[in-house]
Amino acid sequence: MRTVAVVEAKSQFSALLAAVESGEEVAITRRGRVIARLVPDTARSAADVFKACWQEGGLDLEAPPDAPAEPVAGWD
């Protein structure tokens, strides 16, 4: 992983994005401390995102009860 200071990141942002696009991770530092990371984007499905919640039972996926239809003004 490459580490760059904020000043360098600002002046070389396009080059850093190209590096990230090719798979590299970049840590951005301020005063020697990492404040952000640029990482390649990975496609994830909704199933991937919520998989941990479903496995742990953390989501209540029960459908609400049906409600009667509401009248719409102007439709007679």
ABEGO torsion letter per residue (X at the ends): XBBBBAAAAAAAAAAAAAAAAAGBBBBBBBGGBBABBBBBBBBBBAAAAAAAAAAAGABBABBBBBBBBBBBBGBX
